[in-house]
Amino acid sequence: MAKTRPTRAGEENKLLGKNVLLFLNYGENASYESPAWALLGGQRSADYNASADEIDLTDKTSGGYGDSEPGLKTAELTVELIVKPNDETVKEMYTAYDADEPVDILRWAKDGRSIRNWYSITSLEESAAYDDACILSLTLKGKGAPTYIEAMEDPREQA
């Protein structure tokens, strides 16, 4: 009789942060219609935030409670990268920042959920502590409405 070891059945799949990657539309013949997704190197985080300004609708008949509706919406990415010399995509982020040009970014998750948008780079900071890796922090503000994509294949496999 063969020896076996039971394995625990998965209760539910959970998306891990390490499976969320950022890609810059950059490469040979890249266009918006035919993107060439290049992985941004050295990623540590890729946080997405969508928010809406508050429009206060409270009046004297609100029964003592506030009343509000969402106003203008914005999307933002905050990114941390470990600086890797000669990484072309990171160099392109510096180039876009210096030229005040927006970048076409894809935030892809292993479960296929993706967010694509044009972003302005509003903050670009490098920290270089003596006891840590050199870190590039970026703040990217969305230009218009993002596009949400379901069940997208890994862009690295589409090349």
Solvent accessible surface area in square Angstrom, and as a share of the most:
residue,aa,sasa,rsa
1,M,242,1.08
2,A,86,0.67
3,K,199,0.84
4,T,124,0.72
5,R,185,0.68
6,P,123,0.77
7,T,106,0.62
8,R,196,0.72
9,A,84,0.65
10,G,77,0.74
11,E,134,0.60
12,E,123,0.55
13,N,157,0.80
14,K,148,0.63
15,L,67,0.34
16,L,93,0.46
17,G,64,0.62
18,K,156,0.66
19,N,34,0.17
20,V,19,0.11
21,L,29,0.14
22,L,0,0.00
23,F,1,0.00
24,L,7,0.03
25,N,24,0.12
26,Y,71,0.27
27,G,37,0.35
28,E,162,0.73
29,N,145,0.74
30,A,38,0.29
31,S,47,0.30
32,Y,92,0.35
33,E,147,0.66
34,S,72,0.47
35,P,47,0.30
36,A,30,0.24
37,W,38,0.13
38,A,23,0.18
39,L,69,0.34
40,L,1,0.01
41,G,13,0.12
42,G,15,0.15
43,Q,43,0.19
44,R,127,0.46
45,S,37,0.24
46,A,9,0.07
47,D,82,0.43
48,Y,52,0.20
49,N,82,0.42
50,A,61,0.47
51,S,55,0.36
52,A,44,0.34
53,D,83,0.43
54,E,127,0.57
55,I,87,0.44
56,D,100,0.52
57,L,84,0.42
58,T,65,0.38
59,D,88,0.45
60,K,207,0.88
61,T,122,0.71
62,S,33,0.21
63,G,64,0.61
64,G,85,0.82
65,Y,171,0.65
66,G,65,0.63
67,D,67,0.35
68,S,53,0.34
69,E,91,0.41
70,P,85,0.54
71,G,20,0.19
72,L,141,0.70
73,K,155,0.66
74,T,81,0.47
75,A,5,0.04
76,E,37,0.16
77,L,0,0.00
78,T,52,0.30
79,V,2,0.01
80,E,68,0.30
81,L,1,0.00
82,I,62,0.31
83,V,44,0.25
84,K,106,0.45
85,P,114,0.71
86,N,121,0.62
87,D,27,0.14
88,E,111,0.50
89,T,8,0.05
90,V,12,0.07
91,K,110,0.46
92,E,55,0.25
93,M,0,0.00
94,Y,68,0.26
95,T,74,0.43
96,A,8,0.06
97,Y,88,0.33
98,D,112,0.58
99,A,53,0.41
100,D,132,0.68
101,E,93,0.42
102,P,55,0.35
103,V,10,0.06
104,D,4,0.02
105,I,0,0.00
106,L,0,0.00
107,R,53,0.20
108,W,13,0.04
109,A,3,0.03
110,K,133,0.56
111,D,80,0.41
112,G,4,0.04
113,R,120,0.44
114,S,3,0.02
115,I,21,0.11
116,R,28,0.10
117,N,8,0.04
118,W,101,0.35
119,Y,1,0.00
120,S,34,0.22
121,I,16,0.08
122,T,73,0.42
123,S,30,0.20
124,L,37,0.18
125,E,107,0.48
126,E,96,0.43
127,S,63,0.41
128,A,83,0.64
129,A,55,0.42
130,Y,213,0.81
131,D,106,0.55
132,D,86,0.45
133,A,40,0.31
134,C,42,0.25
135,I,14,0.07
136,L,1,0.00
137,S,36,0.23
138,L,3,0.01
139,T,31,0.18
140,L,1,0.00
141,K,87,0.37
142,G,22,0.21
143,K,103,0.44
144,G,63,0.60
145,A,91,0.71
146,P,30,0.19
147,T,66,0.38
148,Y,128,0.49
149,I,54,0.27
150,E,125,0.56
151,A,84,0.65
152,M,32,0.14
153,E,116,0.52
154,D,18,0.10
155,P,6,0.03
156,R,126,0.46
157,E,135,0.60
158,Q,100,0.44
159,A,134,1.04
